[in-house]
Amino acid sequence: MKRSPAPRFLLRFDDICPTMRWNVWNEVEKILTKTGVNPILAVVPDNRDEGLIFDPPDQNFWPRVRAWQERGWTIGLHGYQHRYVTRDAGMFGRMSLSEFAGLPLAVQEAKLRSAIQIFHEQNVFPELWVAPAHSFDANTVAALSNVGLRAISDGYALYPYRDSGGITWIPQQVGRFRNIPVGVWTICHHINDWTSREVAQLDRDLSEFGAQFASMPSIVERYRRRPRSLLDLGTSGFLRLGRSAGRFVRERRRRHAESSAAEKVCETVTVPRKSS
């Protein structure tokens, strides 16, 4: 019987920009260098999102991005300005916020060209697309093809595949390391809310399982001719269902916690009795 190939993992970090939390990132970068894991870095070309301002802008940001690129780390195009202008959840429906989904093709293409121009002015060359909030639509995919960016890190599948339009889809399924027996799994991290606990966990994961992590170019080369299969469709449906169920459970827990807190408040309030 033919054995299934060993699982492979890709490591992605989103919201890379001049005002990120640099004290955390510096520790993460040391771990990546030590373990030899080549990540995907989703860089915002012209950040205008105040929610991504944690530190003063690093004046050495673009030289650092070029150094990562020269090291063999994959640079992803993470939107344009990371500003949400619609409430369209896009084709995957993860979040009802978007910088792109719901906008006309011409508008989306203009944004992408402006974003790529900023990269090129800095001698940075993006290898794939990473949508802010995972939200983009068919117009975004068409616009990406028009500007020559033909790899997308998003979606649900067991393995990467190439669609009929020549776009390579590298699925992004999980937000933390899981010891999964088969497939290619992209782990997406946002380090701006990390503490030393998350940094230490990353160190343990990469030290123990670093040999299972791959680089984005090696994965694209291996799967660039693979079409989407029924297995991918089944995996997509299963993962979507799991995500919806998880969201439902978290919402139930949140409401229960709020209800319990309200009951405790009521228990501590005594109503004075009227004197006769």
N, C-alpha and C positions, 0 to 999 in steps of 0.2 A: 504494500500500500504506500502511495506517495505521501510523504510527510508535508504538512503545511509549513511554509517558511516561518522562521522565528519572527516574533513581533519586532517592529522598529518604531522608534519615537522621534518626533521632532519637537524642539523646544522653542516657543515663541514668546517674545516680550513685547507688549503693546505700549503705546503712549510715550514712546521715546521722543523727547523734545528738550529744548534748552533749560526749561524750568522744572524738570522732573526732580524727584528726591534723590539727590546725588550721593548722599551718605549711604543710602541703601544700595544704589546701583553699583557703587565702587566695590562693595563687598560681593555683590553678585558677579561682577566682572572678574574678580579674583578667583571665584569658584569655577567659572567657565574656563578661564585660562588654565587653572590647575588640572581640571578633569579633561581638557581637550574637546569639550562639547562645542560644536559650532551652531549657534542659535540663529533664529530668524528675529531680526530687530525691526519692528514696525515703527518707522520714523514719520512724525508729523512734519510736513515741509514748512508750514507757516502757521504755527499754533496761535489760535485766537480764543481758545477755550479757557476761561478763567478757572475751571475745575481742574486743570492740569498745571496750575501754578503752585508749586510747593517751595521752590528755592529761587533765588535770583538767577537770571539767565547766565548760563555758562558761556563766556565769550570764546571758549575753545571748543564749542560744540561741534561745528562742522569738521575741524581737523580730527576730532575723536571719531566721528562717523566714518571719515575716510580711512582712519586707522583700522576700524573694525572691518571695513570692506576689504582692505588689503590683507587682513588676517584670515580672510575666507569666510567671514560671517555674512549671512544673507541680509541684505537691506530690503525691507518691504515698504511700499508706498502706503502709508496709513492715512488715507483721505487727503485733504488739502489743508483746511484750517481747523478741522475737528470741531466745527460749529454745526449744531443740529438745527436744520431749517424746516424739516417736515416731521410729521408724526407717523410716517409710513414705515412699517416694520420690514418691508422688503420681502424677498423670496423665502427667507428662513424664519421670519416672524419671531426673532428672539427679543427684540426691544422695539417699542413703537417710537423711535427717535432715529433720524437719519440726516446725514449731510448730503446724501445723493438720491435715495429712493424717492420716487414720485416726481422727480424733476424731469423736464424734457431732455431728450438725447443731446441736443446742442449745448444746453447749459452744463450738463454733466461732462461732456467732452471738453468744454472750455476750462472747467475746474481741473480736470486731469492734466490738461496741457500746461496750465499754470503751475501745478504742483511739480510736474516732471521738469519744467524749465528751472525751477528753484534747485532741484537736485542736480541738474546738469551744470548749472552755474557753479556749484560746489564740487564738481567732479565726482558726484555720487550717482550711481546707476541702479535704480530699483529692479529687482528680479521678480517681484510678485506684488499682488494687490492684497491689502488687508483693510477691510471696511471698518470705519468707526461704528461701534455698536452692532457689528455684524449685519448692518442694514444696507442693502443695495438691491437693485432690480435688473430686469433684462436690458434696460437702457444702459445701465452701468457696464454690464458685460459687453454690450456692443461698443460702447465708448472705449473701453479698455482695449478691445481688439483694434479699434481705429487708431489708437495711439501707440500700438505695438507692445502692449503689456499683456502677455498671454498665459499668465499663471495666477491662480487665485487661491489664497489660503482661507478656506471657509467651507461650510457645508458638512453633510453627514454621509459617510460611506466607510467601508472597511479598508479600502485601498484607494490611492489616487487613480484618476482616470482622465482621459482626454475626450472632450465632447465633440460633436459634429462640426463645431465652428473652429476647432483647433485650440481651444482653451484647456489647459491642464488644471484640474481641480485637485487640490491637496486638502483633504478634509480636516476640519478642526473640531474635535469632539469633546475634549475634556479640559478641566481647569486645574487638575492636579495629577501627579503620577499614580498610575494604577498598574499593577502587575497583570497585564492582559495577555492571553496565550497567542493570539493571532492578530494580524492587521498592521496598519500604519496609523499611528495616533499622534496628533498634534496637541501638545499641552500648552495652553495659553495662560500667561501670567501677567498681572498688573502689579508692579512692585511699589507703586506710590503709597499704598496703604499697608505695606509690609512692616513687620517688626523683626527683631532678632530671631524670633521663633520661626518665621517663614524662611528666613535666610538659612538658618541651621538645617531646616528640613530639606531645602534645596541641596545643600552640601551633602547630606546623607544620601539623598536619592541619586545624585549624579556620581557620588563616590561608589555606591553599590551597583548601580545599573548603567553607568556611563557607556559601557560597550554596546548597549542596545540603542543608543541614540545615534541618529544619522544626520548628515547635512542635507539641506534642501536640494542642492544640485544633484547629489547622488540619487535621491528619491525621484526627482523629475526624470533623470536619465533612465532609471529602471522602469518607470511606469508611463513614459510619455506616449507609448503606442497602445496602451491598454484602454479599451472602450468601457463605458459604464455597463454594469451587468445587473442581472436580477438580484444577485447577492448584495450589491450596493443599494438597490432600491429597498430591499428588505431591511438592511441595516439602518438605512435612513429612517424608515418608518418606526423601527424599534427605538432608535435614539431620540426621535422627536417625541414619541409617546413617553419615554422615560423622563425627558426634560419637562414635559407638561405635567406629569405626575409629581415630579419633584417640586415644581413650582406650586402645585395645588397643596401639597403637604406643608411646604414652608408657609404658605398663606394661612392655612388652618392653624398652624402653630403660633403664628404672629397674632391672629385674632384671639386665640385662646389666652395667650400671654397678656394681651391688652385687657381682656375680660377679667382675668384673675386679678390684675393690678387694680382695676376699677372696683372690684368687689372688696379688696383689702382696704382701699380708701374709704369705701362706704362703711366698713366695719369700725373704722376708727372715728367716725363722725357720730356724735351723740346729739340728739335733738332735745333741747331743754323742754321740760314739762311745764305747762301753764299752771300758775298758782291759782288756787281757788279763792 
